[in-house]
């Protein structure tokens, strides 16, 4: 409960009614009492979403009609009872109410036909569809009611007709004999003759003075106890008055008041005064703030995101327990605290927040209601069931199914897991900083590598490979210029456990993106990629994993062994982010979502964060209603501000190992050879024209006065391209050690990250021959002393010993 106070203005208080002069009043005959039985033992999930008229997807994460805590579903005749003692037989008809709800999940079997009989009355028939909620009310004679309790008989008329009940109630005229109760709730009617109703209450148990509270009109009414009879006067108010009778001994005494706010200051945080520009929000739980020695890694995370290396964001760190008080009326584990806070920021700050990171484990609400351990371990709650972090802000600021703020979560249950992910994000972000010293092929080429994994079998596998081919064409085009490696399941076993050595090598050396499309359970894919501990990728070479499958993205379960996302994201290596569905994933909606996501990531929003690409993707694909679940349930486990190894400019490079000849060994027996040069773009892919300049420097002993220069014009590679220049051997001048100066974009026509990696100053190539060439004395040389020997050299330094004849 919250108490607020002010030093001025009107305050809310109960008015005291102390009139106990009962002279001239006639006791009322009855009051109205509602006997109600609520049911909340079982969670009804509502209906399944339709994908086509004949197939269904998963459950809608938004709260839908028929969803909630009710009685367990029944398919056979079932009688439920509510107590109805103390009936005043001369009173008016009773009002019976009940809530009847459809519990069928199958969209093709959703018709209901139920007879409901109240007490001894006739049956009422109800026919309805799907998971509709029927709130029904009937006026019935008091004679239908039982003297102790009244039964509600629910009789489904069709086989397997699943129904459930929210509550049953009977509101009836009750005598003023309270049957020994020590507290009682009653509805008091206006007296038709006097200005006040005179209550004379018998059989009420109390050992102290008692009070009657008029809850409708906010009055505290004094009572008199005479010979065991409680008497009171209740002023008329033009209608029923909900009243509550209680002894003073039953009133709880407040012995301690705790101020709201994380420091108990009794003041909420004034978030309006903060007004950060394009804020980065972190919401976490103070249970993660202490490593046992007072060190706070959540605060370190904030500091990193505030730093230049971390993006230089304006970070606002909010404590979830404080948000419960400030935005959710003090109701713990209520996701409306997060939604309310975000809505407040969106409405009141000059610029909307850009990213929302939830640091803390979420456990689905249905697992927390009746389980203390799960309730305690639910550190930062999600929204809806099945849970959807996107729904925490979806619908705010003019959005529909897309979150109003790019949202991700680190589902950490301990400070150790916060530290593991923080260490990875620091390493990962360090790789995003442009450093000319590391802007070389060996340090940067891994960022272009992408793995596609195709699961399933037969025709489904063929279709999936077709989807992946479409994704490949997008991501290998501008602006990402990726290099896709595709691996397909080739086993008929449910799970293919054999892992290609190439996959292992790729992940160990670094890849940016792994996209899986196929079948999965919560703990793995049907094309297994083993445990993250099996790989040695480090130094920030952590890929982003996009899983098009079922269940593997469910980070909201009480036990984390059911989530591949937990295993791979919170490992000290593993991945930097994991995007996957928490529930059933249908192939076509997943294909539509991922195709759009690829276009955002690799093209139209290249250089933007993963979270913002997700927002734009959902905004685009939500136009088709079949995509609702994939929009709401594709869950990002990781930091939404992650930018996936992108660059602001292209960067073309060539190194000595990128040059080779065809044939490999060049001899004077050939008239020409091919010089092949691999140009690699380790930056942004653009559609431009490039020039490659090749200068051939003949052996020093040749007679060439000016080295020839060749120009190759070609389309700038998105990732990598091989250029071929056919050159003459030139037996007269080319035999021996040739050197080639190779330059990319020698005139600096294209703006690049670095120009220092564009050249090979001297690529060496031996052209061999079986002949020997005179080397001493030099041609046209004048020798001042007698010549004692003639010297010559082979064109092949590795030629075997031979006998040569000199002709002089």
Buried (B, 14 or more C-beta within 10 A) or exposed (E): EEEEEEEEEEEEEBEEBEEEEBEEBEEBEBBBBBBBBBBEEBBBBBBBBBBEEEEBBBBBBBEBEBBBBBBEBBBEEBEBBBBBBBBBEEBBBBBBBBBBBBBBBEBEEBEBBBBBBBBEBEEBEBEBEBBBBBEEEBEBEBEBBBEEBBBBBBBBEEEEBBBBBBBBBBBBBBBBBBBEBBBBBBBBBBBEEBEBBBBBBEBBBBEEEBBBBBEBBEBBBBBBBEEEBBBBBBBBBEEBBBBEBBBEEBEEEEEEEEEBBEEEEEEEBEBEEEEBEEBBBBBBBBBBBEBEEEEBBBEBBBBBBBBEEBBEBBBBBBBBBBBBBBBBEBEEBBBBBBBBBBBBBBEEBEEBBBBBBBBBBBBBBBBBEEBEEBBEBBBBBBBBBBBBBBBBBBBBBEBEBBBBBBBBBBBBBBBEBBBBBBBBBBBBBBBBEEEEEEBBBEBBBBBBBBBBBBBBBEEBBEBBBEBBEEBBEBBBBBBBBBBBBBBBBEEEEEBBEEBBEEBBEBBBEBBBBBBBBBBBBBBBBBBBBEEBEEBEBEEBBBBBBBBBBBBBBBBBBBEBEBBBBBBBBBBEBBBBBBBBBBBBBBBBBBBBBBBBBBBBBBBEBBBBBBBBBBBBBBBBBBEEEBBBBBBBBBBBBBBBBBBBBBBEEBBBBBBEEBBBBEEEEBBBEEEEBEBBBBBBBBBBBBEBEBBBBBBBBBBEBBEBEEEEEBEBEEEBBBBBBEBEBEBEBBBEBBBBBBBBBBBBBBEEEBEBBBBEBBBBEEBEBBBBBEEBBEEEEEEEEEEEEEEEEEEEBBBBEEEEEEEEEEEE
